[in-house]
Amino acid sequence: MNVASKCGLTPQYEQLQALQDRFGPERFTVIGFPCNQFLEQEPGTPEEIASFCSLNYGVTFPLSEKIEVNGPDRHPLYAELCELADAEGHSGDIRWNFEKFLVDGDGSVVARFSPTLAPDDAAIVSAIEAALGDDA
């Protein structure tokens, strides 16, 4: 998901780390993609972002370099992710920080979740469990 350190949704890092702790041993990894496209809520350097996430939320999952998730410089990964619609039917551009995607072991995008949906919501947890199959 695209992440930001100065967003009202930033506390989701805690729940995302809990998902990493719970499912990490089962071939699951949360990956954060810092993005500064939404009201410039991710202004730091990669080192500052990683330090903030580690110190404030105990984040151990990988964080990429800052990327763009919308517009002409959209990262190629997000070009693929944005094609899938979420449960409300939204596809296309990322709406806000912390829009979440689930990608299976074969690299297929299997689910998209609203930025405001909590990472520990039953819909997300059950989608992860289904993607992991019998290993969850």
MIMIKOL-296582 format. One record per atom (N, C-alpha, C): residue number from 1; atom name; x, y, z. Coordinates in steps of 0.02 Angstrom, whole numbers, plus 50000, padded with zeros to 5 digits. Layout:
<rs>
<r NUM; "CA"; <X; Y; Z>>
...
</rs>
This chain:
<rs>
<r 1; "N"; <50041; 49941; 50000>>
<r 1; "CA"; <50000; 50000; 50000>>
<r 1; "C"; <50043; 50061; 50000>>
<r 2; "N"; <50014; 50117; 49975>>
<r 2; "CA"; <50049; 50181; 49978>>
<r 2; "C"; <50040; 50209; 50048>>
<r 3; "N"; <50094; 50235; 50076>>
<r 3; "CA"; <50094; 50256; 50146>>
<r 3; "C"; <50119; 50328; 50152>>
<r 4; "N"; <50103; 50358; 50209>>
<r 4; "CA"; <50126; 50426; 50224>>
<r 4; "C"; <50131; 50434; 50300>>
<r 5; "N"; <50181; 50471; 50322>>
<r 5; "CA"; <50195; 50478; 50393>>
<r 5; "C"; <50157; 50534; 50427>>
<r 6; "N"; <50128; 50579; 50388>>
<r 6; "CA"; <50094; 50638; 50418>>
<r 6; "C"; <50020; 50640; 50397>>
<r 7; "N"; <49989; 50582; 50399>>
<r 7; "CA"; <49919; 50575; 50377>>
<r 7; "C"; <49877; 50553; 50436>>
<r 8; "N"; <49814; 50570; 50434>>
<r 8; "CA"; <49769; 50547; 50487>>
<r 8; "C"; <49763; 50471; 50490>>
<r 9; "N"; <49781; 50437; 50435>>
<r 9; "CA"; <49778; 50364; 50433>>
<r 9; "C"; <49845; 50331; 50453>>
<r 10; "N"; <49896; 50371; 50468>>
<r 10; "CA"; <49961; 50344; 50485>>
<r 10; "C"; <49959; 50292; 50542>>
<r 11; "N"; <49916; 50298; 50592>>
<r 11; "CA"; <49914; 50246; 50643>>
<r 11; "C"; <49898; 50176; 50617>>
<r 12; "N"; <49877; 50170; 50554>>
<r 12; "CA"; <49866; 50104; 50525>>
<r 12; "C"; <49931; 50064; 50524>>
<r 13; "N"; <49988; 50097; 50528>>
<r 13; "CA"; <50052; 50061; 50530>>
<r 13; "C"; <50051; 50009; 50585>>
<r 14; "N"; <50022; 50024; 50642>>
<r 14; "CA"; <50020; 49977; 50698>>
<r 14; "C"; <49983; 49913; 50679>>
<r 15; "N"; <49925; 49919; 50647>>
<r 15; "CA"; <49886; 49860; 50626>>
<r 15; "C"; <49921; 49824; 50569>>
<r 16; "N"; <49954; 49861; 50525>>
<r 16; "CA"; <49991; 49829; 50470>>
<r 16; "C"; <50049; 49787; 50498>>
<r 17; "N"; <50083; 49813; 50549>>
<r 17; "CA"; <50136; 49774; 50581>>
<r 17; "C"; <50108; 49712; 50614>>
<r 18; "N"; <50049; 49718; 50644>>
<r 18; "CA"; <50017; 49660; 50675>>
<r 18; "C"; <50002; 49607; 50622>>
<r 19; "N"; <49980; 49627; 50562>>
<r 19; "CA"; <49969; 49579; 50508>>
<r 19; "C"; <50035; 49546; 50488>>
<r 20; "N"; <50088; 49586; 50484>>
<r 20; "CA"; <50153; 49559; 50467>>
<r 20; "C"; <50175; 49508; 50520>>
<r 21; "N"; <50165; 49524; 50583>>
<r 21; "CA"; <50184; 49478; 50636>>
<r 21; "C"; <50143; 49414; 50633>>
<r 22; "N"; <50079; 49420; 50619>>
<r 22; "CA"; <50034; 49362; 50618>>
<r 22; "C"; <50047; 49317; 50557>>
<r 23; "N"; <50051; 49347; 50498>>
<r 23; "CA"; <50054; 49307; 50437>>
<r 23; "C"; <50123; 49303; 50405>>
<r 24; "N"; <50171; 49342; 50430>>
<r 24; "CA"; <50238; 49343; 50401>>
<r 24; "C"; <50270; 49274; 50396>>
<r 25; "N"; <50264; 49232; 50447>>
<r 25; "CA"; <50293; 49165; 50442>>
<r 25; "C"; <50260; 49120; 50389>>
<r 26; "N"; <50205; 49143; 50360>>
<r 26; "CA"; <50167; 49102; 50312>>
<r 26; "C"; <50171; 49130; 50241>>
<r 27; "N"; <50230; 49152; 50220>>
<r 27; "CA"; <50239; 49178; 50152>>
<r 27; "C"; <50198; 49241; 50139>>
<r 28; "N"; <50195; 49285; 50187>>
<r 28; "CA"; <50158; 49347; 50180>>
<r 28; "C"; <50204; 49404; 50200>>
<r 29; "N"; <50201; 49459; 50162>>
<r 29; "CA"; <50240; 49518; 50180>>
<r 29; "C"; <50200; 49581; 50164>>
<r 30; "N"; <50195; 49624; 50213>>
<r 30; "CA"; <50169; 49692; 50202>>
<r 30; "C"; <50226; 49731; 50170>>
<r 31; "N"; <50210; 49771; 50120>>
<r 31; "CA"; <50260; 49815; 50089>>
<r 31; "C"; <50229; 49885; 50085>>
<r 32; "N"; <50265; 49933; 50112>>
<r 32; "CA"; <50242; 50002; 50110>>
<r 32; "C"; <50278; 50041; 50055>>
<r 33; "N"; <50240; 50080; 50018>>
<r 33; "CA"; <50267; 50121; 49964>>
<r 33; "C"; <50255; 50195; 49982>>
<r 34; "N"; <50304; 50227; 50015>>
<r 34; "CA"; <50295; 50298; 50032>>
<r 34; "C"; <50280; 50340; 49970>>
<r 35; "N"; <50232; 50385; 49979>>
<r 35; "CA"; <50209; 50427; 49924>>
<r 35; "C"; <50193; 50496; 49952>>
<r 36; "N"; <50216; 50547; 49917>>
<r 36; "CA"; <50206; 50616; 49940>>
<r 36; "C"; <50155; 50653; 49896>>
<r 37; "N"; <50113; 50616; 49860>>
<r 37; "CA"; <50066; 50648; 49813>>
<r 37; "C"; <50002; 50673; 49845>>
<r 38; "N"; <49988; 50656; 49907>>
<r 38; "CA"; <49925; 50675; 49938>>
<r 38; "C"; <49939; 50727; 49993>>
<r 39; "N"; <49930; 50790; 49976>>
<r 39; "CA"; <49942; 50847; 50021>>
<r 39; "C"; <50012; 50846; 50051>>
<r 40; "N"; <50060; 50817; 50015>>
<r 40; "CA"; <50130; 50815; 50036>>
<r 40; "C"; <50138; 50788; 50107>>
<r 41; "N"; <50102; 50733; 50121>>
<r 41; "CA"; <50103; 50704; 50187>>
<r 41; "C"; <50159; 50653; 50199>>
<r 42; "N"; <50204; 50647; 50150>>
<r 42; "CA"; <50263; 50604; 50158>>
<r 42; "C"; <50324; 50641; 50133>>
<r 43; "N"; <50345; 50694; 50170>>
<r 43; "CA"; <50399; 50737; 50146>>
<r 43; "C"; <50470; 50712; 50159>>
<r 44; "N"; <50479; 50663; 50201>>
<r 44; "CA"; <50546; 50644; 50223>>
<r 44; "C"; <50587; 50606; 50172>>
<r 45; "N"; <50650; 50596; 50191>>
<r 45; "CA"; <50695; 50554; 50152>>
<r 45; "C"; <50678; 50481; 50168>>
<r 46; "N"; <50701; 50434; 50128>>
<r 46; "CA"; <50689; 50364; 50143>>
<r 46; "C"; <50713; 50345; 50214>>
<r 47; "N"; <50770; 50371; 50235>>
<r 47; "CA"; <50796; 50357; 50301>>
<r 47; "C"; <50752; 50385; 50356>>
<r 48; "N"; <50728; 50447; 50346>>
<r 48; "CA"; <50683; 50478; 50396>>
<r 48; "C"; <50618; 50440; 50401>>
<r 49; "N"; <50591; 50418; 50344>>
<r 49; "CA"; <50528; 50380; 50343>>
<r 49; "C"; <50537; 50314; 50380>>
<r 50; "N"; <50589; 50278; 50364>>
<r 50; "CA"; <50602; 50213; 50397>>
<r 50; "C"; <50611; 50221; 50472>>
<r 51; "N"; <50648; 50272; 50492>>
<r 51; "CA"; <50659; 50285; 50563>>
<r 51; "C"; <50594; 50302; 50598>>
<r 52; "N"; <50554; 50345; 50569>>
<r 52; "CA"; <50489; 50364; 50597>>
<r 52; "C"; <50445; 50302; 50607>>
<r 53; "N"; <50440; 50260; 50556>>
<r 53; "CA"; <50397; 50201; 50559>>
<r 53; "C"; <50422; 50151; 50612>>
<r 54; "N"; <50486; 50142; 50615>>
<r 54; "CA"; <50515; 50096; 50664>>
<r 54; "C"; <50506; 50121; 50735>>
<r 55; "N"; <50524; 50184; 50747>>
<r 55; "CA"; <50521; 50212; 50815>>
<r 55; "C"; <50449; 50220; 50841>>
<r 56; "N"; <50403; 50240; 50797>>
<r 56; "CA"; <50335; 50255; 50820>>
<r 56; "C"; <50287; 50197; 50816>>
<r 57; "N"; <50299; 50150; 50769>>
<r 57; "CA"; <50252; 50096; 50759>>
<r 57; "C"; <50284; 50027; 50758>>
<r 58; "N"; <50348; 50023; 50771>>
<r 58; "CA"; <50383; 49959; 50772>>
<r 58; "C"; <50384; 49922; 50706>>
<r 59; "N"; <50380; 49960; 50652>>
<r 59; "CA"; <50377; 49930; 50585>>
<r 59; "C"; <50441; 49893; 50568>>
<r 60; "N"; <50432; 49830; 50548>>
<r 60; "CA"; <50488; 49789; 50526>>
<r 60; "C"; <50480; 49768; 50453>>
<r 61; "N"; <50421; 49780; 50424>>
<r 61; "CA"; <50410; 49760; 50354>>
<r 61; "C"; <50445; 49810; 50307>>
<r 62; "N"; <50458; 49789; 50245>>
<r 62; "CA"; <50495; 49832; 50198>>
<r 62; "C"; <50457; 49894; 50177>>
<r 63; "N"; <50495; 49948; 50170>>
<r 63; "CA"; <50471; 50011; 50142>>
<r 63; "C"; <50514; 50026; 50081>>
<r 64; "N"; <50482; 50043; 50025>>
<r 64; "CA"; <50519; 50059; 49965>>
<r 64; "C"; <50543; 50131; 49967>>
<r 65; "N"; <50578; 50150; 49915>>
<r 65; "CA"; <50593; 50221; 49904>>
<r 65; "C"; <50526; 50255; 49890>>
<r 66; "N"; <50523; 50321; 49895>>
<r 66; "CA"; <50462; 50357; 49879>>
<r 66; "C"; <50446; 50348; 49805>>
<r 67; "N"; <50382; 50338; 49792>>
<r 67; "CA"; <50359; 50330; 49723>>
<r 67; "C"; <50297; 50373; 49711>>
<r 68; "N"; <50279; 50378; 49648>>
<r 68; "CA"; <50215; 50410; 49630>>
<r 68; "C"; <50166; 50355; 49612>>
<r 69; "N"; <50105; 50362; 49636>>
<r 69; "CA"; <50055; 50310; 49625>>
<r 69; "C"; <50001; 50332; 49575>>
<r 70; "N"; <50001; 50395; 49557>>
<r 70; "CA"; <49954; 50423; 49509>>
<r 70; "C"; <49993; 50467; 49460>>
<r 71; "N"; <49962; 50482; 49404>>
<r 71; "CA"; <49989; 50530; 49356>>
<r 71; "C"; <50039; 50500; 49307>>
<r 72; "N"; <50070; 50544; 49268>>
<r 72; "CA"; <50114; 50520; 49214>>
<r 72; "C"; <50177; 50484; 49238>>
<r 73; "N"; <50198; 50497; 49300>>
<r 73; "CA"; <50257; 50463; 49328>>
<r 73; "C"; <50239; 50406; 49375>>
<r 74; "N"; <50177; 50381; 49368>>
<r 74; "CA"; <50154; 50326; 49410>>
<r 74; "C"; <50202; 50267; 49403>>
<r 75; "N"; <50220; 50238; 49459>>
<r 75; "CA"; <50263; 50179; 49460>>
<r 75; "C"; <50229; 50123; 49421>>
<r 76; "N"; <50266; 50084; 49382>>
<r 76; "CA"; <50235; 50029; 49343>>
<r 76; "C"; <50195; 49979; 49386>>
<r 77; "N"; <50217; 49968; 49448>>
<r 77; "CA"; <50179; 49924; 49492>>
<r 77; "C"; <50108; 49950; 49502>>
<r 78; "N"; <50103; 50015; 49514>>
<r 78; "CA"; <50037; 50044; 49526>>
<r 78; "C"; <49995; 50048; 49463>>
<r 79; "N"; <50026; 50050; 49404>>
<r 79; "CA"; <49988; 50046; 49342>>
<r 79; "C"; <49949; 49980; 49341>>
<r 80; "N"; <49981; 49927; 49363>>
<r 80; "CA"; <49950; 49860; 49366>>
<r 80; "C"; <49898; 49857; 49423>>
<r 81; "N"; <49917; 49879; 49482>>
<r 81; "CA"; <49873; 49875; 49540>>
<r 81; "C"; <49807; 49913; 49529>>
<r 82; "N"; <49812; 49971; 49498>>
<r 82; "CA"; <49754; 50015; 49490>>
<r 82; "C"; <49700; 49987; 49444>>
<r 83; "N"; <49715; 49935; 49407>>
<r 83; "CA"; <49665; 49906; 49362>>
<r 83; "C"; <49610; 49870; 49400>>
<r 84; "N"; <49625; 49844; 49459>>
<r 84; "CA"; <49576; 49805; 49498>>
<r 84; "C"; <49529; 49852; 49536>>
<r 85; "N"; <49465; 49835; 49536>>
<r 85; "CA"; <49416; 49873; 49574>>
<r 85; "C"; <49410; 49845; 49645>>
<r 86; "N"; <49394; 49890; 49691>>
<r 86; "CA"; <49383; 49869; 49760>>
<r 86; "C"; <49310; 49846; 49769>>
<r 87; "N"; <49290; 49831; 49829>>
<r 87; "CA"; <49222; 49805; 49843>>
<r 87; "C"; <49168; 49856; 49824>>
<r 88; "N"; <49185; 49920; 49824>>
<r 88; "CA"; <49137; 49972; 49805>>
<r 88; "C"; <49137; 49986; 49730>>
<r 89; "N"; <49180; 49951; 49694>>
<r 89; "CA"; <49184; 49960; 49621>>
<r 89; "C"; <49234; 50013; 49598>>
<r 90; "N"; <49272; 50041; 49644>>
<r 90; "CA"; <49322; 50092; 49624>>
<r 90; "C"; <49383; 50058; 49595>>
<r 91; "N"; <49401; 50079; 49535>>
<r 91; "CA"; <49464; 50060; 49504>>
<r 91; "C"; <49497; 50124; 49479>>
<r 92; "N"; <49556; 50119; 49453>>
<r 92; "CA"; <49590; 50178; 49429>>
<r 92; "C"; <49632; 50210; 49483>>
<r 93; "N"; <49637; 50277; 49480>>
<r 93; "CA"; <49683; 50313; 49523>>
<r 93; "C"; <49674; 50296; 49597>>
<r 94; "N"; <49731; 50300; 49632>>
<r 94; "CA"; <49732; 50293; 49704>>
<r 94; "C"; <49698; 50354; 49734>>
<r 95; "N"; <49654; 50343; 49783>>
<r 95; "CA"; <49615; 50397; 49811>>
<r 95; "C"; <49650; 50434; 49867>>
<r 96; "N"; <49690; 50397; 49907>>
<r 96; "CA"; <49721; 50428; 49965>>
<r 96; "C"; <49775; 50382; 49991>>
<r 97; "N"; <49811; 50405; 50041>>
<r 97; "CA"; <49861; 50364; 50075>>
<r 97; "C"; <49829; 50302; 50104>>
<r 98; "N"; <49867; 50248; 50106>>
<r 98; "CA"; <49847; 50185; 50137>>
<r 98; "C"; <49793; 50147; 50099>>
<r 99; "N"; <49791; 50156; 50033>>
<r 99; "CA"; <49749; 50112; 49992>>
<r 99; "C"; <49787; 50046; 49987>>
<r 100; "N"; <49752; 49991; 50001>>
<r 100; "CA"; <49784; 49926; 50010>>
<r 100; "C"; <49768; 49878; 49953>>
<r 101; "N"; <49818; 49837; 49936>>
<r 101; "CA"; <49811; 49786; 49885>>
<r 101; "C"; <49838; 49720; 49911>>
<r 102; "N"; <49806; 49666; 49890>>
<r 102; "CA"; <49830; 49599; 49907>>
<r 102; "C"; <49851; 49566; 49842>>
<r 103; "N"; <49914; 49544; 49840>>
<r 103; "CA"; <49943; 49511; 49782>>
<r 103; "C"; <49960; 49440; 49803>>
<r 104; "N"; <49939; 49390; 49763>>
<r 104; "CA"; <49953; 49321; 49783>>
<r 104; "C"; <50024; 49300; 49764>>
<r 105; "N"; <50041; 49239; 49780>>
<r 105; "CA"; <50108; 49214; 49769>>
<r 105; "C"; <50128; 49210; 49696>>
<r 106; "N"; <50079; 49211; 49651>>
<r 106; "CA"; <50093; 49210; 49579>>
<r 106; "C"; <50099; 49280; 49550>>
<r 107; "N"; <50090; 49331; 49592>>
<r 107; "CA"; <50094; 49400; 49569>>
<r 107; "C"; <50029; 49429; 49543>>
<r 108; "N"; <49974; 49392; 49552>>
<r 108; "CA"; <49909; 49417; 49530>>
<r 108; "C"; <49878; 49462; 49584>>
<r 109; "N"; <49850; 49518; 49563>>
<r 109; "CA"; <49817; 49563; 49610>>
<r 109; "C"; <49748; 49533; 49624>>
<r 110; "N"; <49736; 49515; 49687>>
<r 110; "CA"; <49674; 49480; 49703>>
<r 110; "C"; <49624; 49521; 49743>>
<r 111; "N"; <49646; 49577; 49773>>
<r 111; "CA"; <49599; 49618; 49811>>
<r 111; "C"; <49626; 49688; 49818>>
<r 112; "N"; <49579; 49735; 49823>>
<r 112; "CA"; <49594; 49806; 49834>>
<r 112; "C"; <49549; 49831; 49889>>
<r 113; "N"; <49577; 49870; 49935>>
<r 113; "CA"; <49539; 49894; 49992>>
<r 113; "C"; <49546; 49969; 50001>>
<r 114; "N"; <49493; 50000; 50021>>
<r 114; "CA"; <49489; 50072; 50033>>
<r 114; "C"; <49542; 50095; 50082>>
<r 115; "N"; <49567; 50156; 50074>>
<r 115; "CA"; <49615; 50183; 50122>>
<r 115; "C"; <49589; 50183; 50194>>
<r 116; "N"; <49525; 50195; 50203>>
<r 116; "CA"; <49498; 50201; 50271>>
<r 116; "C"; <49481; 50134; 50303>>
<r 117; "N"; <49483; 50080; 50264>>
<r 117; "CA"; <49469; 50015; 50293>>
<r 117; "C"; <49528; 49994; 50336>>
<r 118; "N"; <49516; 49980; 50399>>
<r 118; "CA"; <49569; 49962; 50446>>
<r 118; "C"; <49603; 49898; 50424>>
<r 119; "N"; <49669; 49895; 50428>>
<r 119; "CA"; <49705; 49834; 50407>>
<r 119; "C"; <49683; 49771; 50444>>
<r 120; "N"; <49656; 49778; 50504>>
<r 120; "CA"; <49634; 49718; 50540>>
<r 120; "C"; <49559; 49704; 50530>>
<r 121; "N"; <49528; 49737; 50482>>
<r 121; "CA"; <49458; 49724; 50466>>
<r 121; "C"; <49451; 49652; 50442>>
<r 122; "N"; <49395; 49621; 50459>>
<r 122; "CA"; <49382; 49551; 50441>>
<r 122; "C"; <49388; 49539; 50366>>
<r 123; "N"; <49368; 49587; 50325>>
<r 123; "CA"; <49372; 49577; 50252>>
<r 123; "C"; <49445; 49569; 50229>>
<r 124; "N"; <49490; 49608; 50258>>
<r 124; "CA"; <49560; 49603; 50240>>
<r 124; "C"; <49591; 49539; 50267>>
<r 125; "N"; <49578; 49524; 50330>>
<r 125; "CA"; <49606; 49464; 50361>>
<r 125; "C"; <49582; 49402; 50324>>
<r 126; "N"; <49518; 49398; 50308>>
<r 126; "CA"; <49492; 49339; 50273>>
<r 126; "C"; <49521; 49333; 50202>>
<r 127; "N"; <49533; 49390; 50169>>
<r 127; "CA"; <49563; 49389; 50102>>
<r 127; "C"; <49635; 49363; 50106>>
<r 128; "N"; <49672; 49384; 50158>>
<r 128; "CA"; <49740; 49359; 50167>>
<r 128; "C"; <49739; 49284; 50180>>
<r 129; "N"; <49695; 49263; 50224>>
<r 129; "CA"; <49690; 49192; 50240>>
<r 129; "C"; <49672; 49151; 50178>>
<r 130; "N"; <49626; 49177; 50137>>
<r 130; "CA"; <49607; 49141; 50076>>
<r 130; "C"; <49667; 49138; 50027>>
<r 131; "N"; <49704; 49192; 50021>>
<r 131; "CA"; <49761; 49193; 49975>>
<r 131; "C"; <49816; 49145; 49998>>
<r 132; "N"; <49823; 49138; 50064>>
<r 132; "CA"; <49873; 49092; 50090>>
<r 132; "C"; <49850; 49019; 50089>>
<r 133; "N"; <49785; 49009; 50082>>
<r 133; "CA"; <49758; 48941; 50078>>
<r 133; "C"; <49766; 48904; 50143>>
<r 134; "N"; <49785; 48842; 50138>>
<r 134; "CA"; <49789; 48799; 50197>>
<r 134; "C"; <49844; 48819; 50245>>
<r 135; "N"; <49890; 48863; 50223>>
<r 135; "CA"; <49946; 48882; 50266>>
<r 135; "C"; <49926; 48934; 50319>>
<r 136; "N"; <49867; 48966; 50310>>
<r 136; "CA"; <49849; 49020; 50356>>
<r 136; "C"; <49824; 48995; 50423>>
</rs>
